């Protein structure tokens, strides 16, 4: 059974295969092409020598042979693919070098040559953010109305020092501006990044992904830096012996990146794919499927997925799934609009859920939601959660989970919030209700005055608590972001 969204093969991230098959109701392949373009940081327009990691094929090792025309290149690949997948569709992938770096009439001729071929449903054009003129942008906008178009922008890193070292010859500001221009024209944007660039730390690599989360990109390609023979990068490596990521380090970083990446961003690539004969380091990269499997295994071990850290509620649900079973008794101490109550009720289908909220509107909203979903194993109390033991004393030492989601009612009156005095009383009374495996989960939002005060006072109370294991979870360094505290018996 497929338990993760956006995948047909139970990956824990949003796969390109899922995206394309959903759109075209068919297997879709990208056919890599070499149209014989150059780059502005090769020919002297903005620099010389190209990016220091780039091969003589212009990072198009698996693109076609540029001495052959585009139709021949395309058909050579298609002939192989259609033997196994005879009813497939294709996307022409202009991969090598900078594929918008030419006069408009040349671009039109090359792109439209591929689009005229049978079963070609789109184009993917790899380029640089400083190499799309306004004239070409207008053409791409028109092309996007006629076919499935993706523009792939090389970024590699957001860090200026690294960007200069690898000879990118464009700024982050230039990149951001081009993303905005393309998205204004409703063109799909995929961004290339590289992990393991010389002297970058893990945190720097995560910062690159965090920045991309702020932009309206559609997809991402995550590469591992590979050092190829006869490149400036090889010379730098031989001279300075900078650290090259181990496979374990790379897997750890990629999984961290996926956890913070928005789940609407399609993962087009998740590791590098160098030619073995050209590779200097890292040697482990030649076993591509081993790397992919290790990423899958690590996400499974963590029990996380793409976008896991974009909301603290994902951690809440992870803890709930660890603890709660079908016939358990659970409590939603702040039902709000009932979403958590519904989630819990679907876990304890043969058990029981109790809900508390001081606001009548919250109780009504929750009851409506539960009834619409045919939930019957619930009981709601329109009173403060500080009276939880008064109502549930018969279940002393029998409850598996008590959930507090503090703050104000979503889409309700923000002046009505939970209060630290009643919340602490509720937590204190809840401890009497927990069974031996039971857990109290508290989601705290310190981003408003009452929430900040509640956060401080709850921590003071918990500091004085003996006999319990208390853990704190944060998804971000942002001090006013929601965070989670769990309490369980030792």
Secondary structure, DSSP 8 states (H G I E B T S, - for coil): ---SSS-SS--SS-BHHHHHHHHHSS-EEEEEE------TTTBSSS-BS--TT--TTSS-TTS--TTS-HHHHHHHHHHHHHHH-TT-EEEEEE-SS-TT-S-HHHHHHHHHHHHTSTTEEEEEEEEETTS--HHHHHHHHHHHTTSEEEEEEEEE-S-HHHHHHTT--S-HHHHHHHHHHHHHTT-EEEEEEEES-TT--HHHHHHHHHHHHTTT--EEEEEE--EETTSHHHHHHHHH------HHHHHHHHHHHHHHS-TTSEEEESS----GGGEEE-GGGG-HHHHHHHHHHHHHHHT--TTGGG-HHHHHHHHHHHH--TT-EEEES--TTSHHHHHHHHH-TTSEEEEE-S-HHHHHHHHHHHHHTT--SEEEE-S-GGGHHHHHGGGTTTEEEEEEE-SB-TTS-TT-B--HHHHHHHHHHHTTTEEEEEEEEEEE-TTSHHHHHHHHHHHHHHHT--SEEEEEE-SSS-TTS-EEEEEEE-
